[in-house]
Amino acid sequence: MRNFLDNLYRLSGGLAAGFIVLICLAVMLQVIATIIDKVVGWISGTPIGLIIPSYAEFTGFFLAAATFFGLAYTLRADAHVRVSLVVSHLNARYRRWFEIWSLTSGSVLTAYAGYYTFNLVYESYIFNDLAVGMVPLPIWIPQLSMALGMLVLLVALLDDLVAVLRGFPASYETVENDEASSVDPSSSVQG
């Protein structure tokens, strides 16, 4: 089960990275099309009107997909912004209860948001909602990436909650500890 979950988080992070690459490709292709259009316009006097249809909408969809697919992976890698000002001053017992409260609250809020996101996808599918733009893409397709990203985040939060309840550290705490223990003390500057 551990391997399955870790692979799920890696897959989600890989999808996020893939969507970032798609954003870069779309922007690059649009820039190239604009340059070609300008050069042809200078030479012939009439631009040919090269564009990528619905380029802005698609890059927005890719950004949403990258964001939501990246949530679980960044949680597991301790890359989310966490304010540990209060937690760092708690003893181990209170810190554990605070982590349980935080993970439970996060799980409940993520489940709530995920439920409504899946509901939004379903309604968009039923009503055949289309994206605004030159390409009439069914809007449930990009919305599905948001819903799936929320689902994977919920699984990651519950995974950490179960670990903390069983007395183990959360994934983001083990990453913190691994990074702290890998610091080479000889490389520090003495002053």
Helices and strands as residue ranges (DSSP letters): H 2-44, H 55-76, G 87-89, H 92-126, H 140-165, H 171-181, G 185-187
